[in-house]
Amino acid sequence: MKWLKSLVLLVAVIIAFTVAALTVNQTELPLTFAIWQTPFALSMFWWLLIAFVVGLLFGLLNTLWVNVQHRLSNRKLRKSLDQANAELERLRALTVQN
């Protein structure tokens, strides 16, 4: 039940922040990179939201990529460990027989 309260509070804060950002950042402006400029103008809120979402997606893709790499490495190491343990058990069995 505690997590539900935290979730409701988080959603309320996000909604309040969004409403505040919408009301404050209504100035429409084109986005400019060096000499290039977008052919359309959006409010500052939408530019910031787009930048946030793009950054969030890049971060999630990076995390996914690193996670997959670690899982593959872990799988390879487990396979190597299982082979080493099997070899160790085989050698122990040979020394017990002698």
N, C-alpha and C positions, 0 to 999 in steps of 0.2 A: 504494500500500500504506500510505502514511503517513496518508491520509485514513481508512482503515479502522481504524487504531489510534486515531485521534482520535474516530471514531464510537463505537467500543467503550468508550472511556474516558468519553465523554459519557453514554452510556446507563447505564454503571455508576454514575456520579455521580448521575444522575437517579433511578435505582432506590434508591440509598442514601439520598438526600434524602427520597424518598417514604416509605420504610420508617421513617426517623427521625421524620418529621412525623406519620405514622400512630400511632406508639407514644407520642409526647409529647402530641399534641393530641386526647385522647379525651374531654374534658369536653363533654357535650352541652349546647347552649344555643340558645335561640331568637334569631332575628335581630330587632333592634329599630331602627325608624326613628322618631325623635321619639316619637309616642304609639302608632304602629302596631307590632304584633309578629306575627311569623309564627306560624301555628297549630301548627307542628311544631318539633321541636328536632333539630338535627344536630350532629355533633362539629365542633369548630373547624376541623379539617383540611378537611372537606368544604366549609364556608363559604369558606375561603381558596382552595380549589381552584376552586370555582365562580366566585369573583371573578376569579381569574387567567384562567380560560378565557374569561369574558365580556370582560375587558380585552384579551385576545389577539385575540378575534374582532373587537372594535371597531377595534383597531389594524390588523388585516389589511384590514378593509373600508375604512378611511381610506386606507391605502396603495394599495389597488386603485383607489379613486376618484381620488386624485391622479395615479396612473399613467395612467389612462384620459384624464384631462384633459390631461396633458402630451403623450400620444400624439396626441390630436386636434389640439392646438395645433401640434405638430410637423408633422403631415400638412398642415395649412392653410399653414404657413410654407413647406414644401417645394413645394407647388403654386404659391404666389405666386412663389417663387424660380425655378421652372421657367418660369413665364410671363415673368418679367423677363429671364431668359437667352434665351428664344426671341425676345423683342422686341429685345434687344441684338444677337443674331445677324442678325436681319432688317435692323436699321439698319446694321450693319457691311457686310452684303452690298450695301445700297443705296449706301453711300459708296464701296465698291470699284468699283461699276459707273460712278459719276460720275467 
